[in-house]
Amino acid sequence: MRLKEFLSVRGIDFVSINVLADPAGLAELQALGARSVPVLSRGQDFIFGQSTREIVAFLGLQEKSCPDLSPPELYARLDRFMTAAIGLLPLMPDDKLHVHVPGRPRSYRALAFHLFRVVAAFLDAQQGTTLVQAAFREEPAADAGMAEIAAYGAGVQARFRDWWAHGDTDPARLLPTYYGDQSLHELLERTTWHSGQHVRQWMMLLEREGVAHDHPLGEADFARLPMPANVWDG
């Protein structure tokens, strides 16, 4: 769930600043010492708005903040999301891959790659690499087709399955990220809903382009994950 949505559904008053569109907002962010977004600030105190647990603590809320699904349940969900994506990506016509998704400068091609890159970055973090935002900004080759990206996704899924079968899956293990150390359980939940949200978007993009598909994912697949309410922002 995005920070703005998290605050809104709880009736918490806040001022939202788009630092990409507001130079004053960018200056305010830099004055705080923050180098990435989303950020939640109060006076000169701030946290990165990526961890539900940290947001709840920062605001002094009395509510549960740990993941609702167990690690095995999250593993099964994310594996299902990747399987669905591998089947859905090649359905998009090649002449649509340069089109931008609603509301942001990201092409269909880049979104397809990104939904697997999210998982690859999670797996890299299992090997001691600090998770940084730049890991999510990697782009596919400018001429990459959907068959090629689906093959890349199959490789990421194979890595994911091998990690689950043979890696250290202790849910309490702390992993370094750009927004602080996070438990494996928390990071796995975030990776699961993040990738799942993009597969959800891809299904809608296919419909937008008039491409029929078998809707491999439904409401039950996203249940008990902190998914954004909307498929697209705003």
N, C-alpha and C positions, 0 to 999 in steps of 0.2 A: 504494500500500500504506500502511495506517495505521501510525502510529508504534509503537503497542503491538504490532501484528503483526510489524513489522520487527524489533523487539527479541526477540520470542518465538521466531521461527523461527531466530534465530541463537544461542539459548540464553543470551542476555545477561540477568543478574539486574537487576531493576528494581522499583520500587514505583510503582504506578499510582494517581493521585489524581483523582477526579472532582470538579472544582472547583464544579460546579453543585450537587452533593449534599453536599459537605463544606466547611463554613465555614472550618475550619482550613486546608484545602487552598487555598481561595481566598485566604486571608490570606498563605499561603506564596508563592503566585504573585505577589501584589501586592508582597511584600517583595523579590522578585527584580527587580521593575521591569518584568515582562512584562504585557502588556495583552491578550493573546489566547492561544488554545490551538490545537493541542497544543504543549507546551513540553517539552524534554528538559533536565534540570538535573543538575549535579554540583557540590555545594557551592554557591557563589554564582555559578558560571558556568552559562550556559544558552544554548540556541539554540531557535528555533522549529522544530518537527518537521515541516516541510513539504518540505524539500529533501533528497533522498537523498544528494546530494553532500556537503551540510553535516553531515548526521548521521554519515556514514562518516568524515569528517575529525575531527569532534568526539570520536568514540569511538576514533579511531586504528585503524580497521579496514583491512585490506589486501584490498580487493575493488573491483571495478569499480562505479562509481556513475553513469556517464553513461547517457543513454537508449539502449536496445537497438535501437529503431526509428529510421530516418532521418526527417528532417522530411517528405519526400514520403510515406513510409509512414504517419506519424502523421496527416498531412492526409487521406489516403484513409480511414484508420480513423475519424477523427472525423466526416468527411462521411457515412460509412456509418452511424454511430451516429445522427446527426441524421435521416437519411432513414428509418431504422427507427422512430425515435420519432415522427416526423410521421405515419407510418402507424398506429402502435399507439395513440397517445393517444385518438383518437376512439372506440376500442372500449370504453373504460371507461364504464359507465352513469353518468348524471348524478347519480343518487341515492347514489352511492358517493364522490363527490368530497370530501365533508367528513370521511370516515373517515381516521384517522391510520395512518401506516405503522408497522410493528413497531418498538417500542423507542424511539420519540422523538415529540415533539409536532409532527409535520409532516403536514399533510393530503395526500391524493393530489393535489389541485389544486396545492398548493405545490410538491410534488416535480416534477410535470410542468413547471411554469414554471422551476424551479431548474435542471433539466438543460440548458436552453437559456441560462439566465442566466449559467451558468458560462462558456459560450462567448462570450457578449456581453461579459462582463467582460474576457476575454482580448483581444477585439478593441478594446475601449476602451483597454487598455494599449498597443496598437500606436500609438495617437495621442498618447502621452506622458502619459496619465493614470496615476498610481500605483495599482496594484492594491491595494485595501483590502478587509478582511473584510466591511465593510458592503455591498459590491457583491454578495456572495453571499446576503445576507439580505433582499434585495428580495422582495416578495410580489406575487402577481397580484391582480387585482381580486377581491373576495370572491365575486362571482357569475360569474366567468369560466368559460366552458365549455371543453371540450376542443377543439372546432373553433377557438375563438378562440386558445387557447394553441398549437395546432398551426400556425395562421397566423403567430403571433408567431415560432415556431420556424423556419418557412420563411423569414421575413425575416432571422433571424440566420444561417441557412445561406447565404442569398444574400450577405450581408455577408462571411461567411467565405470563400466562393468568390472574391469580388471581391478581398479582401485577398490571397489566395494568388496570384491571377493578376496583380495590379498593385501589391501592397504590397512593403515591405522584409522579405524572408523570410530574411535573413542569420541562420543558426542561432546564431552567436556574439554577436549583438547583445544588449546587456544591457537589461533592462526593470526599472523600479523596482516593488517589491512591499512589502507590509507585513512580510515576513520577509527583506528584503534584496534586492539586485539579483540577478536570475536571467537566465540566457541564454534567448533565445527558444526554443531547442531543449528546454531543461528545462521551461519554462512550457508549451510546446505538449504535451509528454508528459503533464504533470500535468493539463492541461485535457482531454486526450483520455481518459485513464483515469477521471477524475472524472465526466465526462459519461457515459462508457460504463457506469460502475458504476450510475448511476441508470437508464439504459435497461434494464440487466440486472434491476434491481429492479422496474421497471415491468412487464416480462414476467411476473415472478413474482406481482405484484399482480393482474394479469389472471387468472392461473390461480387465485389465491386467491379471486377473486370468481366463478369458474366461467365465465370468458370465453375461448373458444377463439381462438387466433391461429396464424399460420403460422411462428412462431419464426424471425424473420428474422436473428437473430444466434445464433452458436454458439461453441464453444470456440476455434475458429480465429480468430475476430474479436477475441478478447481475449488471444490468445497474445502473449508477449514484451512485455506491458504489466505494470507493477507493480500489478496488480489485487489488492484484498483477497481472501483465500481464500474468505470467506463473503459471501453476497449481502447479509446484514444483520449488524450488529454483535452480538457475543456470542451 
